[in-house]
């Protein structure tokens, strides 16, 4: 007697979802929901909004599964849909309070790596406490790996605005880390503008 298969490949799940099979849709959800909820939490200010974004993202995945051409990773394709869903939410629901372009932005940052001592939840809470504009640009640049040029195109801002908002977000996060950890570390000054 042969054992029942319990692990499915991405290709099997994709084929099942393309056929509209609820079993495979559930398998896809189970495989990626936790990771994509983390993405949603980085852009949403609170858990209920992140849950809504998660739901909306999976609806888009199921509707557009035929558009996945197998170029690149399936998880990468899913992640991009979720990031775009989150960006749509940010554009609709919140003002980004864009900082104007500057020639040079001076940023102070801590030379020590205090972030290694923080809990993941503490860091997530600090990022979520940033204003929408700072949080969005920080997530896109630092976590998602977008360039300032790409961010400028996605958010309809200039590259300088993206750079200055990132610099300010980093500065604010540094201050939050210092407060949480009760430290005042030596500060190094650098220039960000190119």
CNS distance restraints for C-alpha pairs under 8 A (distance, minus, plus):
assign (resid   8 and name CA) (resid  12 and name CA) 6.06 0.50 0.50
assign (resid   8 and name CA) (resid  13 and name CA) 6.59 0.50 0.50
assign (resid   9 and name CA) (resid  13 and name CA) 6.36 0.50 0.50
assign (resid  10 and name CA) (resid  14 and name CA) 5.97 0.50 0.50
assign (resid  10 and name CA) (resid  74 and name CA) 7.30 0.50 0.50
assign (resid  11 and name CA) (resid  15 and name CA) 6.12 0.50 0.50
assign (resid  12 and name CA) (resid  16 and name CA) 6.15 0.50 0.50
assign (resid  13 and name CA) (resid  17 and name CA) 6.07 0.50 0.50
assign (resid  13 and name CA) (resid  24 and name CA) 5.28 0.50 0.50
assign (resid  13 and name CA) (resid  25 and name CA) 7.41 0.50 0.50
assign (resid  13 and name CA) (resid  27 and name CA) 7.04 0.50 0.50
assign (resid  13 and name CA) (resid  28 and name CA) 6.45 0.50 0.50
assign (resid  14 and name CA) (resid  18 and name CA) 6.08 0.50 0.50
assign (resid  14 and name CA) (resid  24 and name CA) 7.68 0.50 0.50
assign (resid  14 and name CA) (resid  65 and name CA) 7.17 0.50 0.50
assign (resid  15 and name CA) (resid  19 and name CA) 6.32 0.50 0.50
assign (resid  16 and name CA) (resid  20 and name CA) 6.43 0.50 0.50
assign (resid  16 and name CA) (resid  21 and name CA) 5.39 0.50 0.50
assign (resid  16 and name CA) (resid  23 and name CA) 7.79 0.50 0.50
assign (resid  16 and name CA) (resid  24 and name CA) 5.19 0.50 0.50
assign (resid  16 and name CA) (resid  25 and name CA) 7.40 0.50 0.50
assign (resid  17 and name CA) (resid  21 and name CA) 5.57 0.50 0.50
assign (resid  17 and name CA) (resid  22 and name CA) 7.30 0.50 0.50
assign (resid  17 and name CA) (resid  24 and name CA) 5.52 0.50 0.50
assign (resid  17 and name CA) (resid  25 and name CA) 5.46 0.50 0.50
assign (resid  17 and name CA) (resid  62 and name CA) 6.81 0.50 0.50
assign (resid  17 and name CA) (resid  65 and name CA) 7.13 0.50 0.50
assign (resid  18 and name CA) (resid  62 and name CA) 7.83 0.50 0.50
assign (resid  18 and name CA) (resid  65 and name CA) 6.21 0.50 0.50
assign (resid  18 and name CA) (resid  66 and name CA) 6.30 0.50 0.50
assign (resid  20 and name CA) (resid  25 and name CA) 7.61 0.50 0.50
assign (resid  21 and name CA) (resid  25 and name CA) 6.48 0.50 0.50
assign (resid  22 and name CA) (resid  26 and name CA) 6.07 0.50 0.50
assign (resid  23 and name CA) (resid  27 and name CA) 6.29 0.50 0.50
assign (resid  24 and name CA) (resid  28 and name CA) 6.09 0.50 0.50
assign (resid  25 and name CA) (resid  29 and name CA) 6.18 0.50 0.50
assign (resid  25 and name CA) (resid  62 and name CA) 7.46 0.50 0.50
assign (resid  26 and name CA) (resid  30 and name CA) 6.08 0.50 0.50
assign (resid  27 and name CA) (resid  31 and name CA) 6.11 0.50 0.50
assign (resid  28 and name CA) (resid  32 and name CA) 6.27 0.50 0.50
assign (resid  29 and name CA) (resid  33 and name CA) 5.24 0.50 0.50
assign (resid  29 and name CA) (resid  58 and name CA) 7.45 0.50 0.50
assign (resid  30 and name CA) (resid  34 and name CA) 7.71 0.50 0.50
assign (resid  32 and name CA) (resid  36 and name CA) 6.07 0.50 0.50
assign (resid  32 and name CA) (resid  75 and name CA) 7.86 0.50 0.50
assign (resid  33 and name CA) (resid  37 and name CA) 5.85 0.50 0.50
assign (resid  33 and name CA) (resid  54 and name CA) 7.46 0.50 0.50
assign (resid  34 and name CA) (resid  38 and name CA) 6.48 0.50 0.50
assign (resid  35 and name CA) (resid  39 and name CA) 6.65 0.50 0.50
assign (resid  36 and name CA) (resid  40 and name CA) 6.24 0.50 0.50
assign (resid  36 and name CA) (resid  54 and name CA) 6.80 0.50 0.50
assign (resid  36 and name CA) (resid  79 and name CA) 6.91 0.50 0.50
assign (resid  36 and name CA) (resid  82 and name CA) 6.91 0.50 0.50
assign (resid  37 and name CA) (resid  41 and name CA) 6.08 0.50 0.50
assign (resid  37 and name CA) (resid  50 and name CA) 6.64 0.50 0.50
assign (resid  37 and name CA) (resid  51 and name CA) 7.16 0.50 0.50
assign (resid  37 and name CA) (resid  54 and name CA) 5.92 0.50 0.50
assign (resid  38 and name CA) (resid  42 and name CA) 6.42 0.50 0.50
assign (resid  39 and name CA) (resid  43 and name CA) 7.00 0.50 0.50
assign (resid  39 and name CA) (resid  79 and name CA) 7.94 0.50 0.50
assign (resid  39 and name CA) (resid  82 and name CA) 7.27 0.50 0.50
assign (resid  39 and name CA) (resid  83 and name CA) 7.16 0.50 0.50
assign (resid  40 and name CA) (resid  44 and name CA) 6.05 0.50 0.50
assign (resid  40 and name CA) (resid  50 and name CA) 4.91 0.50 0.50
assign (resid  40 and name CA) (resid  51 and name CA) 7.67 0.50 0.50
assign (resid  40 and name CA) (resid  53 and name CA) 6.20 0.50 0.50
assign (resid  40 and name CA) (resid  54 and name CA) 6.50 0.50 0.50
assign (resid  40 and name CA) (resid  82 and name CA) 7.29 0.50 0.50
assign (resid  40 and name CA) (resid  83 and name CA) 7.70 0.50 0.50
assign (resid  40 and name CA) (resid  86 and name CA) 6.46 0.50 0.50
assign (resid  41 and name CA) (resid  45 and name CA) 7.13 0.50 0.50
assign (resid  41 and name CA) (resid  46 and name CA) 6.96 0.50 0.50
assign (resid  41 and name CA) (resid  47 and name CA) 6.67 0.50 0.50
assign (resid  41 and name CA) (resid  50 and name CA) 5.21 0.50 0.50
assign (resid  41 and name CA) (resid 128 and name CA) 7.78 0.50 0.50
assign (resid  42 and name CA) (resid 124 and name CA) 7.03 0.50 0.50
assign (resid  42 and name CA) (resid 127 and name CA) 7.10 0.50 0.50
assign (resid  42 and name CA) (resid 128 and name CA) 6.38 0.50 0.50
assign (resid  42 and name CA) (resid 135 and name CA) 7.69 0.50 0.50
assign (resid  42 and name CA) (resid 139 and name CA) 6.92 0.50 0.50
assign (resid  43 and name CA) (resid  50 and name CA) 7.78 0.50 0.50
assign (resid  43 and name CA) (resid  86 and name CA) 6.21 0.50 0.50
assign (resid  43 and name CA) (resid  87 and name CA) 7.83 0.50 0.50
assign (resid  43 and name CA) (resid  90 and name CA) 7.52 0.50 0.50
assign (resid  43 and name CA) (resid 128 and name CA) 7.35 0.50 0.50
assign (resid  43 and name CA) (resid 132 and name CA) 7.84 0.50 0.50
assign (resid  43 and name CA) (resid 135 and name CA) 6.87 0.50 0.50
assign (resid  43 and name CA) (resid 136 and name CA) 6.21 0.50 0.50
assign (resid  43 and name CA) (resid 139 and name CA) 7.49 0.50 0.50
assign (resid  44 and name CA) (resid  49 and name CA) 5.84 0.50 0.50
assign (resid  44 and name CA) (resid  50 and name CA) 5.47 0.50 0.50
assign (resid  44 and name CA) (resid  86 and name CA) 7.63 0.50 0.50
assign (resid  44 and name CA) (resid  90 and name CA) 7.98 0.50 0.50
assign (resid  44 and name CA) (resid 128 and name CA) 7.24 0.50 0.50
assign (resid  45 and name CA) (resid  49 and name CA) 7.18 0.50 0.50
assign (resid  45 and name CA) (resid  50 and name CA) 7.86 0.50 0.50
assign (resid  45 and name CA) (resid 128 and name CA) 5.59 0.50 0.50
assign (resid  45 and name CA) (resid 129 and name CA) 7.33 0.50 0.50
assign (resid  46 and name CA) (resid  50 and name CA) 6.46 0.50 0.50
assign (resid  46 and name CA) (resid 128 and name CA) 7.87 0.50 0.50
assign (resid  47 and name CA) (resid  51 and name CA) 6.14 0.50 0.50
assign (resid  48 and name CA) (resid  52 and name CA) 6.34 0.50 0.50
assign (resid  49 and name CA) (resid  53 and name CA) 6.21 0.50 0.50
assign (resid  50 and name CA) (resid  54 and name CA) 6.08 0.50 0.50
assign (resid  51 and name CA) (resid  55 and name CA) 6.26 0.50 0.50
assign (resid  52 and name CA) (resid  56 and name CA) 6.15 0.50 0.50
assign (resid  53 and name CA) (resid  57 and name CA) 5.90 0.50 0.50
assign (resid  53 and name CA) (resid  82 and name CA) 7.84 0.50 0.50
assign (resid  53 and name CA) (resid  85 and name CA) 6.89 0.50 0.50
assign (resid  53 and name CA) (resid  86 and name CA) 6.61 0.50 0.50
assign (resid  53 and name CA) (resid  89 and name CA) 7.84 0.50 0.50
assign (resid  54 and name CA) (resid  58 and name CA) 6.32 0.50 0.50
assign (resid  54 and name CA) (resid  82 and name CA) 7.65 0.50 0.50
assign (resid  55 and name CA) (resid  59 and name CA) 6.30 0.50 0.50
assign (resid  56 and name CA) (resid  60 and name CA) 6.36 0.50 0.50
assign (resid  56 and name CA) (resid  85 and name CA) 7.44 0.50 0.50
assign (resid  57 and name CA) (resid  61 and name CA) 6.26 0.50 0.50
assign (resid  57 and name CA) (resid  81 and name CA) 6.66 0.50 0.50
assign (resid  57 and name CA) (resid  82 and name CA) 5.40 0.50 0.50
assign (resid  57 and name CA) (resid  85 and name CA) 6.17 0.50 0.50
assign (resid  58 and name CA) (resid  62 and name CA) 6.17 0.50 0.50
assign (resid  59 and name CA) (resid  63 and name CA) 6.17 0.50 0.50
assign (resid  60 and name CA) (resid  64 and name CA) 5.92 0.50 0.50
assign (resid  60 and name CA) (resid  81 and name CA) 7.56 0.50 0.50
assign (resid  61 and name CA) (resid  65 and name CA) 5.58 0.50 0.50
assign (resid  61 and name CA) (resid  78 and name CA) 6.94 0.50 0.50
assign (resid  61 and name CA) (resid  81 and name CA) 7.32 0.50 0.50
assign (resid  64 and name CA) (resid  68 and name CA) 7.46 0.50 0.50
assign (resid  68 and name CA) (resid  74 and name CA) 7.69 0.50 0.50
assign (resid  68 and name CA) (resid  77 and name CA) 7.38 0.50 0.50
assign (resid  70 and name CA) (resid  74 and name CA) 7.01 0.50 0.50
assign (resid  72 and name CA) (resid  76 and name CA) 7.08 0.50 0.50
assign (resid  72 and name CA) (resid  77 and name CA) 7.52 0.50 0.50
assign (resid  73 and name CA) (resid  77 and name CA) 6.43 0.50 0.50
assign (resid  74 and name CA) (resid  78 and name CA) 6.28 0.50 0.50
assign (resid  75 and name CA) (resid  79 and name CA) 6.03 0.50 0.50
assign (resid  76 and name CA) (resid  80 and name CA) 6.19 0.50 0.50
assign (resid  77 and name CA) (resid  81 and name CA) 6.49 0.50 0.50
assign (resid  78 and name CA) (resid  82 and name CA) 6.37 0.50 0.50
assign (resid  79 and name CA) (resid  83 and name CA) 6.13 0.50 0.50
assign (resid  80 and name CA) (resid  84 and name CA) 6.11 0.50 0.50
assign (resid  81 and name CA) (resid  85 and name CA) 6.07 0.50 0.50
assign (resid  82 and name CA) (resid  86 and name CA) 6.12 0.50 0.50
assign (resid  83 and name CA) (resid  87 and name CA) 6.16 0.50 0.50
assign (resid  84 and name CA) (resid  88 and name CA) 6.17 0.50 0.50
assign (resid  85 and name CA) (resid  89 and name CA) 6.36 0.50 0.50
assign (resid  86 and name CA) (resid  90 and name CA) 6.23 0.50 0.50
assign (resid  87 and name CA) (resid  91 and name CA) 6.16 0.50 0.50
assign (resid  87 and name CA) (resid 136 and name CA) 7.89 0.50 0.50
assign (resid  88 and name CA) (resid  92 and name CA) 6.18 0.50 0.50
assign (resid  89 and name CA) (resid  93 and name CA) 5.81 0.50 0.50
assign (resid  89 and name CA) (resid  94 and name CA) 7.90 0.50 0.50
assign (resid  90 and name CA) (resid  94 and name CA) 5.45 0.50 0.50
assign (resid  90 and name CA) (resid  95 and name CA) 7.78 0.50 0.50
assign (resid  90 and name CA) (resid  96 and name CA) 7.97 0.50 0.50
assign (resid  90 and name CA) (resid 132 and name CA) 7.34 0.50 0.50
assign (resid  90 and name CA) (resid 136 and name CA) 7.94 0.50 0.50
assign (resid  91 and name CA) (resid  95 and name CA) 7.23 0.50 0.50
assign (resid  91 and name CA) (resid  96 and name CA) 7.88 0.50 0.50
assign (resid  94 and name CA) (resid 132 and name CA) 6.83 0.50 0.50
assign (resid  95 and name CA) (resid 132 and name CA) 7.16 0.50 0.50
assign (resid  95 and name CA) (resid 133 and name CA) 7.59 0.50 0.50
assign (resid  96 and name CA) (resid 131 and name CA) 7.61 0.50 0.50
assign (resid  96 and name CA) (resid 132 and name CA) 5.52 0.50 0.50
assign (resid  96 and name CA) (resid 133 and name CA) 4.26 0.50 0.50
assign (resid  96 and name CA) (resid 134 and name CA) 7.89 0.50 0.50
assign (resid  97 and name CA) (resid 132 and name CA) 7.94 0.50 0.50
assign (resid  97 and name CA) (resid 133 and name CA) 6.24 0.50 0.50
assign (resid  98 and name CA) (resid 133 and name CA) 6.52 0.50 0.50
assign (resid  98 and name CA) (resid 157 and name CA) 7.99 0.50 0.50
assign (resid  98 and name CA) (resid 161 and name CA) 6.94 0.50 0.50
assign (resid  98 and name CA) (resid 165 and name CA) 7.59 0.50 0.50
assign (resid  99 and name CA) (resid 161 and name CA) 5.91 0.50 0.50
assign (resid  99 and name CA) (resid 164 and name CA) 7.02 0.50 0.50
assign (resid  99 and name CA) (resid 165 and name CA) 6.48 0.50 0.50
assign (resid 100 and name CA) (resid 160 and name CA) 7.82 0.50 0.50
assign (resid 100 and name CA) (resid 161 and name CA) 5.77 0.50 0.50
assign (resid 101 and name CA) (resid 158 and name CA) 7.30 0.50 0.50
assign (resid 101 and name CA) (resid 160 and name CA) 4.89 0.50 0.50
assign (resid 101 and name CA) (resid 161 and name CA) 4.89 0.50 0.50
assign (resid 101 and name CA) (resid 164 and name CA) 7.10 0.50 0.50
assign (resid 102 and name CA) (resid 160 and name CA) 6.32 0.50 0.50
assign (resid 102 and name CA) (resid 161 and name CA) 7.46 0.50 0.50
assign (resid 102 and name CA) (resid 164 and name CA) 7.07 0.50 0.50
assign (resid 103 and name CA) (resid 160 and name CA) 7.61 0.50 0.50
assign (resid 103 and name CA) (resid 193 and name CA) 6.41 0.50 0.50
assign (resid 104 and name CA) (resid 191 and name CA) 6.51 0.50 0.50
assign (resid 104 and name CA) (resid 192 and name CA) 6.54 0.50 0.50
assign (resid 104 and name CA) (resid 193 and name CA) 4.84 0.50 0.50
assign (resid 104 and name CA) (resid 194 and name CA) 7.87 0.50 0.50
assign (resid 105 and name CA) (resid 164 and name CA) 6.27 0.50 0.50
assign (resid 105 and name CA) (resid 167 and name CA) 7.22 0.50 0.50
assign (resid 105 and name CA) (resid 191 and name CA) 5.81 0.50 0.50
assign (resid 105 and name CA) (resid 192 and name CA) 5.59 0.50 0.50
assign (resid 105 and name CA) (resid 193 and name CA) 5.97 0.50 0.50
assign (resid 106 and name CA) (resid 167 and name CA) 7.96 0.50 0.50
assign (resid 106 and name CA) (resid 189 and name CA) 6.80 0.50 0.50
assign (resid 106 and name CA) (resid 190 and name CA) 5.87 0.50 0.50
assign (resid 106 and name CA) (resid 191 and name CA) 4.84 0.50 0.50
assign (resid 106 and name CA) (resid 192 and name CA) 6.53 0.50 0.50
assign (resid 107 and name CA) (resid 167 and name CA) 6.13 0.50 0.50
assign (resid 107 and name CA) (resid 168 and name CA) 7.46 0.50 0.50
assign (resid 107 and name CA) (resid 171 and name CA) 6.58 0.50 0.50
assign (resid 107 and name CA) (resid 189 and name CA) 5.98 0.50 0.50
assign (resid 107 and name CA) (resid 190 and name CA) 5.74 0.50 0.50
assign (resid 107 and name CA) (resid 191 and name CA) 6.38 0.50 0.50
assign (resid 107 and name CA) (resid 192 and name CA) 7.18 0.50 0.50
assign (resid 108 and name CA) (resid 171 and name CA) 6.52 0.50 0.50
assign (resid 108 and name CA) (resid 187 and name CA) 6.00 0.50 0.50
assign (resid 108 and name CA) (resid 188 and name CA) 5.68 0.50 0.50
assign (resid 108 and name CA) (resid 189 and name CA) 4.77 0.50 0.50
assign (resid 108 and name CA) (resid 190 and name CA) 6.61 0.50 0.50
assign (resid 109 and name CA) (resid 170 and name CA) 7.77 0.50 0.50
assign (resid 109 and name CA) (resid 171 and name CA) 6.61 0.50 0.50
assign (resid 109 and name CA) (resid 174 and name CA) 6.72 0.50 0.50
assign (resid 109 and name CA) (resid 187 and name CA) 5.77 0.50 0.50
assign (resid 109 and name CA) (resid 188 and name CA) 5.78 0.50 0.50
assign (resid 109 and name CA) (resid 189 and name CA) 6.79 0.50 0.50
assign (resid 110 and name CA) (resid 174 and name CA) 7.06 0.50 0.50
assign (resid 110 and name CA) (resid 185 and name CA) 6.28 0.50 0.50
assign (resid 110 and name CA) (resid 186 and name CA) 6.44 0.50 0.50
assign (resid 110 and name CA) (resid 187 and name CA) 5.30 0.50 0.50
assign (resid 110 and name CA) (resid 188 and name CA) 6.50 0.50 0.50
assign (resid 111 and name CA) (resid 185 and name CA) 7.78 0.50 0.50
assign (resid 111 and name CA) (resid 186 and name CA) 7.01 0.50 0.50
assign (resid 111 and name CA) (resid 187 and name CA) 6.78 0.50 0.50
assign (resid 111 and name CA) (resid 188 and name CA) 6.63 0.50 0.50
assign (resid 112 and name CA) (resid 185 and name CA) 7.54 0.50 0.50
assign (resid 114 and name CA) (resid 118 and name CA) 7.09 0.50 0.50
assign (resid 114 and name CA) (resid 177 and name CA) 7.43 0.50 0.50
assign (resid 115 and name CA) (resid 123 and name CA) 7.91 0.50 0.50
assign (resid 115 and name CA) (resid 177 and name CA) 7.48 0.50 0.50
assign (resid 118 and name CA) (resid 122 and name CA) 6.36 0.50 0.50
assign (resid 118 and name CA) (resid 123 and name CA) 6.68 0.50 0.50
assign (resid 119 and name CA) (resid 123 and name CA) 6.51 0.50 0.50
assign (resid 120 and name CA) (resid 124 and name CA) 6.20 0.50 0.50
assign (resid 121 and name CA) (resid 125 and name CA) 6.10 0.50 0.50
assign (resid 122 and name CA) (resid 126 and name CA) 6.25 0.50 0.50
assign (resid 123 and name CA) (resid 127 and name CA) 6.25 0.50 0.50
assign (resid 124 and name CA) (resid 128 and name CA) 6.12 0.50 0.50
assign (resid 125 and name CA) (resid 129 and name CA) 6.20 0.50 0.50
assign (resid 126 and name CA) (resid 130 and name CA) 6.87 0.50 0.50
assign (resid 126 and name CA) (resid 173 and name CA) 6.66 0.50 0.50
assign (resid 126 and name CA) (resid 176 and name CA) 6.93 0.50 0.50
assign (resid 127 and name CA) (resid 135 and name CA) 6.16 0.50 0.50
assign (resid 127 and name CA) (resid 173 and name CA) 7.20 0.50 0.50
assign (resid 128 and name CA) (resid 135 and name CA) 6.73 0.50 0.50
assign (resid 130 and name CA) (resid 134 and name CA) 6.01 0.50 0.50
assign (resid 130 and name CA) (resid 135 and name CA) 5.33 0.50 0.50
assign (resid 130 and name CA) (resid 169 and name CA) 7.18 0.50 0.50
assign (resid 130 and name CA) (resid 172 and name CA) 7.87 0.50 0.50
assign (resid 131 and name CA) (resid 135 and name CA) 5.93 0.50 0.50
assign (resid 132 and name CA) (resid 136 and name CA) 5.90 0.50 0.50
assign (resid 133 and name CA) (resid 137 and name CA) 6.23 0.50 0.50
assign (resid 133 and name CA) (resid 165 and name CA) 7.24 0.50 0.50
assign (resid 134 and name CA) (resid 138 and name CA) 5.94 0.50 0.50
assign (resid 134 and name CA) (resid 165 and name CA) 5.50 0.50 0.50
assign (resid 134 and name CA) (resid 166 and name CA) 6.39 0.50 0.50
assign (resid 134 and name CA) (resid 168 and name CA) 7.28 0.50 0.50
assign (resid 134 and name CA) (resid 169 and name CA) 5.23 0.50 0.50
assign (resid 135 and name CA) (resid 139 and name CA) 6.06 0.50 0.50
assign (resid 135 and name CA) (resid 169 and name CA) 7.06 0.50 0.50
assign (resid 136 and name CA) (resid 140 and name CA) 6.16 0.50 0.50
assign (resid 137 and name CA) (resid 141 and name CA) 6.00 0.50 0.50
assign (resid 137 and name CA) (resid 151 and name CA) 7.20 0.50 0.50
assign (resid 137 and name CA) (resid 162 and name CA) 6.53 0.50 0.50
assign (resid 137 and name CA) (resid 165 and name CA) 6.82 0.50 0.50
assign (resid 137 and name CA) (resid 166 and name CA) 6.05 0.50 0.50
assign (resid 138 and name CA) (resid 142 and name CA) 5.60 0.50 0.50
assign (resid 138 and name CA) (resid 143 and name CA) 7.33 0.50 0.50
assign (resid 138 and name CA) (resid 165 and name CA) 7.85 0.50 0.50
assign (resid 138 and name CA) (resid 166 and name CA) 5.50 0.50 0.50
assign (resid 138 and name CA) (resid 169 and name CA) 6.52 0.50 0.50
assign (resid 138 and name CA) (resid 170 and name CA) 7.73 0.50 0.50
assign (resid 139 and name CA) (resid 143 and name CA) 5.01 0.50 0.50
assign (resid 139 and name CA) (resid 144 and name CA) 6.20 0.50 0.50
assign (resid 140 and name CA) (resid 144 and name CA) 4.84 0.50 0.50
assign (resid 140 and name CA) (resid 145 and name CA) 6.20 0.50 0.50
assign (resid 140 and name CA) (resid 146 and name CA) 5.57 0.50 0.50
assign (resid 140 and name CA) (resid 151 and name CA) 7.00 0.50 0.50
assign (resid 141 and name CA) (resid 145 and name CA) 4.94 0.50 0.50
assign (resid 141 and name CA) (resid 146 and name CA) 4.89 0.50 0.50
assign (resid 141 and name CA) (resid 147 and name CA) 6.23 0.50 0.50
assign (resid 141 and name CA) (resid 148 and name CA) 7.13 0.50 0.50
assign (resid 141 and name CA) (resid 151 and name CA) 7.59 0.50 0.50
assign (resid 141 and name CA) (resid 166 and name CA) 7.80 0.50 0.50
assign (resid 142 and name CA) (resid 146 and name CA) 7.75 0.50 0.50
assign (resid 146 and name CA) (resid 150 and name CA) 5.97 0.50 0.50
assign (resid 146 and name CA) (resid 151 and name CA) 6.36 0.50 0.50
assign (resid 147 and name CA) (resid 151 and name CA) 6.22 0.50 0.50
assign (resid 148 and name CA) (resid 152 and name CA) 6.01 0.50 0.50
assign (resid 148 and name CA) (resid 159 and name CA) 5.36 0.50 0.50
assign (resid 148 and name CA) (resid 162 and name CA) 5.90 0.50 0.50
assign (resid 148 and name CA) (resid 163 and name CA) 6.65 0.50 0.50
assign (resid 149 and name CA) (resid 153 and name CA) 6.39 0.50 0.50
assign (resid 149 and name CA) (resid 158 and name CA) 7.85 0.50 0.50
assign (resid 149 and name CA) (resid 159 and name CA) 5.57 0.50 0.50
assign (resid 150 and name CA) (resid 154 and name CA) 6.14 0.50 0.50
assign (resid 151 and name CA) (resid 155 and name CA) 6.00 0.50 0.50
assign (resid 151 and name CA) (resid 156 and name CA) 8.00 0.50 0.50
assign (resid 151 and name CA) (resid 157 and name CA) 7.82 0.50 0.50
assign (resid 151 and name CA) (resid 159 and name CA) 7.48 0.50 0.50
assign (resid 151 and name CA) (resid 162 and name CA) 6.80 0.50 0.50
assign (resid 152 and name CA) (resid 156 and name CA) 5.46 0.50 0.50
assign (resid 152 and name CA) (resid 157 and name CA) 4.69 0.50 0.50
assign (resid 152 and name CA) (resid 158 and name CA) 5.09 0.50 0.50
assign (resid 152 and name CA) (resid 159 and name CA) 5.26 0.50 0.50
assign (resid 152 and name CA) (resid 161 and name CA) 7.84 0.50 0.50
assign (resid 152 and name CA) (resid 162 and name CA) 6.37 0.50 0.50
assign (resid 153 and name CA) (resid 157 and name CA) 6.79 0.50 0.50
assign (resid 153 and name CA) (resid 158 and name CA) 7.85 0.50 0.50
assign (resid 157 and name CA) (resid 161 and name CA) 6.35 0.50 0.50
assign (resid 157 and name CA) (resid 162 and name CA) 7.11 0.50 0.50
assign (resid 158 and name CA) (resid 162 and name CA) 6.47 0.50 0.50
assign (resid 159 and name CA) (resid 163 and name CA) 6.20 0.50 0.50
assign (resid 160 and name CA) (resid 164 and name CA) 6.09 0.50 0.50
assign (resid 160 and name CA) (resid 193 and name CA) 7.50 0.50 0.50
assign (resid 161 and name CA) (resid 165 and name CA) 6.02 0.50 0.50
assign (resid 162 and name CA) (resid 166 and name CA) 6.12 0.50 0.50
assign (resid 163 and name CA) (resid 167 and name CA) 6.15 0.50 0.50
assign (resid 163 and name CA) (resid 192 and name CA) 7.29 0.50 0.50
assign (resid 163 and name CA) (resid 193 and name CA) 7.06 0.50 0.50
assign (resid 164 and name CA) (resid 168 and name CA) 6.16 0.50 0.50
assign (resid 165 and name CA) (resid 169 and name CA) 6.03 0.50 0.50
assign (resid 166 and name CA) (resid 170 and name CA) 6.16 0.50 0.50
assign (resid 167 and name CA) (resid 171 and name CA) 6.24 0.50 0.50
assign (resid 167 and name CA) (resid 192 and name CA) 7.34 0.50 0.50
assign (resid 168 and name CA) (resid 172 and name CA) 6.15 0.50 0.50
assign (resid 169 and name CA) (resid 173 and name CA) 6.11 0.50 0.50
assign (resid 170 and name CA) (resid 174 and name CA) 6.09 0.50 0.50
assign (resid 171 and name CA) (resid 175 and name CA) 6.36 0.50 0.50
assign (resid 172 and name CA) (resid 176 and name CA) 6.30 0.50 0.50
assign (resid 173 and name CA) (resid 177 and name CA) 6.17 0.50 0.50
assign (resid 174 and name CA) (resid 178 and name CA) 6.18 0.50 0.50
assign (resid 175 and name CA) (resid 179 and name CA) 6.17 0.50 0.50
assign (resid 176 and name CA) (resid 180 and name CA) 6.07 0.50 0.50
assign (resid 177 and name CA) (resid 181 and name CA) 5.98 0.50 0.50
assign (resid 178 and name CA) (resid 182 and name CA) 5.59 0.50 0.50
assign (resid 178 and name CA) (resid 183 and name CA) 4.97 0.50 0.50
assign (resid 178 and name CA) (resid 184 and name CA) 6.02 0.50 0.50
assign (resid 178 and name CA) (resid 185 and name CA) 7.73 0.50 0.50
assign (resid 179 and name CA) (resid 183 and name CA) 6.72 0.50 0.50
